[in-house]
């Protein structure tokens, strides 16, 4: 049971934007992941969770930044984003959920 929780904790949420939707044509899926995650553990957990073959994992660190809104400074938190490339012919349907 503890191992299952560990798998689910590695993926926070899918990133659904116009760019990430267009990348699905190239068998790529984008997820928001914890700051402590790494490529090897992400690959293993995604393969177990969705039962797909992962060929490549790219990780992007989005830094925190300050945004000015109505004259007030607001700090936007940074996060880590993983772009997962799947084997040709496989896909993950993000609309169904887990």
N, C-alpha and C positions, 0 to 999 in steps of 0.2 A: 504494500500500500504506500509506503514512504517513497519508493521508487517512482510510482505513478505521479505523486504530487510533485516530485522533482522534475519530471518531464513537462508537466503543465506549467510549472513556474518559469521555464526557460523562454516561453513566448508570452509576451504581455498582450499584444493585440495585432491584428493585421493593419497594414497601412493601405487605405483605399483612397488614392488620389488619381488624377488623370494620368499622370506619368506612370504610376505603378500599374494601372489598368492596361496601359499601352504595352508595358513590358511583359504582360502575360502572354502576348503573341510569341515571345521568344522563350517560353517556359520559365519565366522568372516570377517569383512571388516575394513580396516585401512584408516584413514583420518588425514591430517595435519590440526590442528585447532589453533585459536588464543590463546595467552598466558593467556588471561583473562577468558577463557571458563571453565565451570564446567560440571560434569557428568549429573546432572538433566536437564540443559538447552540443552545439546547435545542430550540427549535421546528424548526430546520433539521435537526438530527441525528435527532430522533424521526421526522420525516417521511421522511427517507432510509432509516432503519434498519427501520421497521415498515411503510413504504409506506401511510401514512394521512394524512389532512388534519387539521392541528391548528388549532383556532379560537382557543384561549386558553391561556396558561401563567401559573399563579400560583406564586410561590416563597415558602416559609416558612422562616425561620431558626430552628432549635431551638438555644437557647443551652446551653452546658455548665453542669452543675450538680453540687453535692456531695450524695451520697447516704450515709446512715449505715447500715451493715450490720454487725450484731454488734458494735457499739461502735466500729467503725473507719470513718473517713471515706474514701469512694471518689469520685474525680472521674469523672463520666460525660461523655464527649466530646460536643460539640455537632455538629450536622450541618445540611445544607440539604436541604429536601424540595421537590419540584416536583409540583404538581397540574396535569395536562395535560387539557384539554377537547378531545375529538375531534368531528369533524363527525358530525351525526346519522346513525345507521345503521352507523357504523364502530366497530370495537373492536379491542383488542390482547389476545391470549390469552397471559397470563403463565405458564400452566402448561407451555407447549411449550418455552420457553427460546429462546436465540438460536442 
